[in-house]
Amino acid sequence: SKRMSESFSAKIAPCQDSFLCHTKVRHSLLDAVQDATAEFWKAQAHSSKSNEPYTDLLLESGKSKHVGELGQAGLEEPQAKWPVKSNYFVFISQTGRDGSKEEIARPTSWFLNSICDVKTFLDATDINPGCDKTSEVMRPAYQCTHALVIISPKYRTRKFCVQELNTFMKRRQREPNFCVIPVLWRTDNVDGYHREVDELTWIVDEHHNTPDSFLLTVLWPKLLQVFDRPKLSYMELKQELVHYIKEYLGVDDMPFCFQRFFHDYMQNAP
């Protein structure tokens, strides 16, 4: 134990013995024992921490901060309170601070609900104004069968995002049927994230596509496979995205990221 190692160091403190290392430098035996003891406990602490698949929050200063999972005072077993849904239910984890909400999350939430017949949770549309965000997010975070995690440049700087990711990675460890669907958007790596996050099979924007191209050629076809839905052609998916823009966004209110796509489609429409 740590107390035993400290006791041992104290006992050899009066010792004046020394030894030659491989570099022919003479070292104090006491210094060597104390250095080895410090390294041992440092390794133990790292090993204990690494057993949890937690990513740290990235602060503005560039330092990292441990924030753990989503939590609520007095709630020790959230899975017992909010059991997993029997039907497909997808939690979409993202941040609106770098455009990923409007470019990827909102249209994909619509796509899963309307085309795949899969229920989703997206904070922008499913949290009632004035409600406690923590409890509103925790319920679907534990009830969902899948987590669609959209990692973008600002994702790790948002506390709720990091806690959501940690909650999902912990669930993934203990629930064999729980599925994390990881997406990289406008970033090429997950540097700074826990190694288990890095080891996931990522849906990647390899060609730095526009949002419409990434949705139509990469993400949406993959989701059709994940949820065992009939395959749709590129043109069929394109028509669905146009329908989303017309009926759910409105032509006058569509985000800038879809304006060129929509204009080109209408120009070439029969």
C-alpha distance (Angstrom), angle and dihedral (degrees) to the residues before:
residue distance angle dihedral
S1 . . .
K2 3.79 . .
R3 3.82 90.8 .
M4 3.82 90.8 52.9
S5 3.80 92.5 50.4
E6 3.82 90.8 49.9
S7 3.82 89.5 49.2
F8 3.81 90.7 50.8
S9 3.81 91.2 50.9
A10 3.80 90.0 50.8
K11 3.81 91.6 51.6
I12 3.80 93.9 53.6
A13 3.81 93.8 42.0
P14 3.84 92.7 101.2
C15 3.80 89.9 50.1
Q16 3.80 114.2 111.8
D17 3.81 95.8 -171.4
S18 3.78 119.0 131.5
F19 3.78 138.0 179.2
L20 3.79 141.4 -155.3
C21 3.80 116.2 -111.4
H22 3.81 124.7 -152.1
T23 3.81 89.6 -85.7
K24 3.83 90.1 58.3
V25 3.81 91.3 -113.9
R26 3.80 116.3 137.7
H27 3.84 114.2 -126.2
S28 3.79 132.6 -170.5
L29 3.80 113.1 -110.0
L30 3.80 89.7 -139.1
D31 3.81 92.4 53.8
A32 3.78 90.8 48.7
V33 3.82 92.8 51.8
Q34 3.80 92.7 47.2
D35 3.83 92.1 48.1
A36 3.80 92.0 48.6
T37 3.81 91.1 47.8
A38 3.81 92.0 50.8
E39 3.81 91.6 49.1
F40 3.80 91.2 48.8
W41 3.81 94.4 54.4
K42 3.78 91.4 43.3
A43 3.80 89.1 54.9
Q44 3.81 91.0 46.5
A45 3.81 91.7 52.6
H46 3.79 91.7 48.4
S47 3.80 91.6 48.0
S48 3.81 91.9 50.8
K49 3.79 92.2 49.1
S50 3.81 93.6 45.1
N51 3.80 90.9 57.4
E52 3.80 87.4 72.8
P53 3.83 113.2 69.5
Y54 3.79 92.1 -134.4
T55 3.78 127.2 148.3
D56 3.80 117.3 -156.4
L57 3.80 124.9 -125.1
L58 3.83 113.2 -106.0
L59 3.81 110.5 -130.7
E60 3.80 126.1 -151.9
S61 3.80 88.8 -108.2
G62 3.79 89.6 61.7
K63 3.81 92.6 -110.1
S64 3.79 123.8 121.8
K65 3.80 128.0 -122.5
H66 3.79 129.0 -163.1
V67 3.82 110.3 -124.7
G68 3.82 102.2 161.0
E69 3.80 123.4 -161.8
L70 3.77 131.9 -30.3
G71 3.78 106.7 -72.7
Q72 3.77 143.8 179.2
A73 3.80 127.2 -161.5
G74 3.80 112.7 -99.1
L75 3.82 94.4 9.3
E76 3.81 110.0 115.6
E77 3.82 101.3 160.3
P78 3.82 109.2 35.4
Q79 3.81 91.8 166.0
A80 3.81 89.7 62.0
K81 3.79 91.1 51.4
W82 3.82 94.4 43.5
P83 3.82 109.8 30.3
V84 3.79 119.7 -165.0
K85 3.80 116.4 -85.8
S86 3.78 117.1 -106.7
N87 3.82 92.9 -136.6
Y88 3.79 127.9 54.4
F89 3.79 110.8 -71.2
V90 3.82 121.2 172.4
F91 3.80 125.9 -159.0
I92 3.83 109.8 -155.7
S93 3.79 110.0 -150.4
Q94 3.81 115.2 -166.1
T95 3.79 144.5 124.0
G96 3.77 126.5 -115.9
R97 3.80 91.6 -153.6
D98 3.81 95.2 92.2
G99 3.80 104.6 31.0
S100 3.80 99.0 -93.9
K101 3.81 92.5 117.1
E102 3.81 94.9 60.8
E103 3.80 96.2 31.4
I104 3.80 100.7 45.8
A105 3.81 116.0 -3.0
R106 3.81 102.4 53.9
P107 3.82 97.3 45.0
T108 3.81 90.6 43.9
S109 3.80 92.1 50.5
W110 3.80 87.9 52.8
F111 3.81 91.4 46.1
L112 3.80 93.5 51.9
N113 3.80 93.2 46.3
S114 3.79 99.5 41.3
I115 3.80 104.8 30.0
C116 3.81 104.5 25.1
D117 3.82 96.1 33.8
V118 3.81 89.5 -131.0
K119 3.80 119.9 140.5
T120 3.81 116.0 -127.1
F121 3.78 140.7 -169.6
L122 3.81 118.3 -141.3
D123 3.79 118.3 168.9
A124 3.80 93.6 -140.8
T125 3.80 92.1 61.9
D126 3.80 106.0 21.0
I127 3.81 105.8 49.5
N128 3.76 114.0 86.4
P129 3.83 116.0 -132.5
G130 3.79 112.7 -100.3
C131 3.80 94.9 20.4
D132 3.80 123.8 123.8
K133 3.80 104.0 -94.0
T134 3.80 95.5 -152.1
S135 3.81 95.0 58.6
E136 3.81 91.9 38.9
V137 3.81 90.2 55.1
M138 3.81 98.2 39.6
R139 3.78 95.5 59.1
P140 3.83 96.8 59.5
A141 3.81 91.2 35.5
Y142 3.81 89.0 65.3
Q143 3.80 97.8 32.7
C144 3.80 97.1 51.1
T145 3.79 121.5 102.6
H146 3.82 92.8 -156.4
A147 3.80 135.1 27.9
L148 3.79 117.2 -151.5
V149 3.81 102.0 -158.7
I150 3.80 114.2 -167.4
I151 3.80 107.4 -163.3
S152 3.81 109.8 -161.2
P153 3.83 131.3 162.9
K154 3.82 95.0 -83.3
Y155 3.82 98.1 37.9
R156 3.80 97.2 99.1
T157 3.82 92.1 49.5
R158 3.83 92.3 64.0
K159 3.80 116.1 84.4
F160 3.81 96.8 -151.2
C161 3.81 91.3 48.8
V162 3.81 92.9 52.7
Q163 3.81 92.0 45.7
E164 3.81 90.4 49.5
L165 3.81 90.7 50.7
N166 3.82 91.7 48.2
T167 3.80 90.8 49.1
F168 3.80 91.1 51.8
M169 3.80 94.4 46.0
K170 3.81 90.3 50.4
R171 3.80 90.8 48.8
R172 3.79 88.7 49.3
Q173 3.82 89.4 57.0
R174 3.80 95.2 53.5
E175 3.82 102.8 28.7
P176 3.82 114.0 61.3
N177 3.82 93.3 -167.3
F178 3.81 96.2 50.3
C179 3.79 112.7 104.5
V180 3.81 130.2 -155.4
I181 3.81 113.3 -160.4
P182 3.81 104.5 -161.8
V183 3.82 121.9 -159.5
L184 3.80 128.0 -173.7
W185 3.81 112.1 -152.9
R186 3.82 123.5 -178.7
T187 3.79 91.1 -15.5
D188 3.79 130.5 85.6
N189 3.80 102.6 -151.4
V190 3.79 148.1 17.5
D191 3.79 97.9 -125.1
G192 3.80 110.1 165.7
Y193 3.81 93.9 25.9
H194 3.81 123.2 113.5
R195 3.80 114.0 -81.0
E196 3.83 91.8 -114.6
V197 3.80 88.5 58.8
D198 3.80 89.5 51.1
E199 3.82 90.1 51.8
L200 3.82 94.3 57.7
T201 3.80 118.8 108.4
W202 3.78 100.8 -106.7
I203 3.79 130.3 -150.8
V204 3.78 97.9 -135.9
D205 3.79 135.0 -165.3
E206 3.81 91.5 -135.6
H207 3.80 96.3 168.1
H208 3.82 98.1 42.7
N209 3.76 91.5 -115.6
T210 3.77 128.5 -170.2
P211 3.83 111.2 -101.2
D212 3.82 93.1 -101.5
S213 3.81 92.6 50.5
F214 3.80 92.9 47.8
L215 3.81 91.7 49.5
L216 3.81 95.0 46.4
T217 3.80 100.6 41.0
V218 3.80 104.6 28.4
L219 3.80 120.1 14.9
W220 3.80 105.9 33.1
P221 3.84 95.4 45.8
K222 3.82 88.3 50.1
L223 3.81 91.9 51.5
L224 3.79 90.9 51.3
Q225 3.81 87.0 57.5
V226 3.81 94.8 45.5
F227 3.78 92.8 53.4
D228 3.79 94.9 38.1
R229 3.80 95.1 -118.1
P230 3.83 126.0 154.7
K231 3.78 113.6 -81.7
L232 3.80 116.1 -105.8
S233 3.80 125.4 -155.2
Y234 3.79 122.3 -119.3
M235 3.80 90.4 -104.9
E236 3.80 92.1 50.4
L237 3.80 90.9 50.5
K238 3.79 89.3 47.2
Q239 3.78 90.8 54.6
E240 3.80 90.1 50.0
L241 3.81 91.5 53.4
V242 3.80 90.1 50.1
H243 3.80 88.8 50.3
Y244 3.82 89.6 51.4
I245 3.81 91.0 52.1
K246 3.80 94.6 46.5
E247 3.78 100.5 41.3
Y248 3.79 105.1 28.9
L249 3.79 105.4 28.4
G250 3.75 103.1 26.0
V251 3.78 122.2 -130.3
D252 3.79 92.3 -103.1
D253 3.81 93.8 50.6
M254 3.79 102.1 40.5
P255 3.84 115.8 130.3
F256 3.79 116.9 -102.1
C257 3.81 90.3 -113.5
F258 3.83 91.3 69.5
Q259 3.79 100.0 39.6
R260 3.80 97.2 90.7
F261 3.80 92.5 44.7
F262 3.79 91.8 50.6
H263 3.81 93.6 44.6
D264 3.81 92.2 50.9
Y265 3.80 91.6 47.4
M266 3.78 93.2 51.2
Q267 3.79 91.6 46.2
N268 3.83 91.3 55.3
A269 3.81 98.1 35.5
P270 3.84 113.8 122.0
